[in-house]
Structures are given as structure tokens and as C-alpha cells.
Amino acid sequence: MADTRTKKQRSMIMRSVRTKSTGPELEIRRLLFSKGYRYRLHPKHLPGKPDIVFPSRKKAIFVHGCFWHGHDCDKGRAPKSRLKYWLPKLRGNEERDMLKTRSLVELGWTVLTVWQCELKNSEQVLNKLESFLRTSATVTATSCGMGT
């Protein structure tokens, strides 16, 4: 299937995609701050530069866009055009995410992934975040669904 946008339109759309302070990340930060949590952003000394970290707790949070990180939801569907480009790119993102998480865990950090689609229910996300921050476990699996 052909792209529904012109090359110029697609280029402008892709150029506008941010890597830091995305909408979902800002929403997570607002939720945490409203509950009194203070955090650091994108520390360069940690593998993968997690979006949000709590150094004293050794907890890291990645906020992932469903499309870019290959989540199994409606927003995470692969595009229908240019599959030779997109499939390896998205697969590479997923592999890199796993490596970053593994590296952090090996350094003694606990890692949580929050997906863009989960933000449909702010209250449930906040409960998930608070539960993550209260636990003292050394390994927290990254979750893919609302129920986990």
C-alpha cells in the first residue's frame, strides 16, 4: 500500500517526533509530581538514559510510544508501506530496549516500562507507578498490558 502523505508531509511529520519530553512522558511526570515524587530525567551515565529515574531508590522508568517500540496494541501496529525499512527498524528498537533494561538490572536497578496506550486510564497508571516505587524488589518486569 502506498503512503497517504507526500514525501514533504511525511518528512515534516517524522521531523516533529521528539525523543525527550514527549506527551506521554510529560503526563507521567505530572502524575508523579502531583503525588510528591521527585525524580531526575534522562541521566547520561545510565544505560539507555531512562526517561525518569529515582537514584536513591535505584528505580528507572521508560515511557515508550507504542508504535516506536513495537507494543502489541492498536497504536503499535506496523505500517503497511515500506516494510523492508520499518520492520527491521522497529525490531531493532525492541532489541535495544531489552538490552538497556538488562544492563540496568545488572547494575542493580529496577526497571518499569509504561506504554503510551496505558495512559488512557491515568488512575490505573498512577497506581502502577506508586506500586512500583513502593516495592523493594530488585527486578521488575516491564509490562505490556494494563493488568500487569
Disulfide bonds with the S-S distance in Angstrom:
none
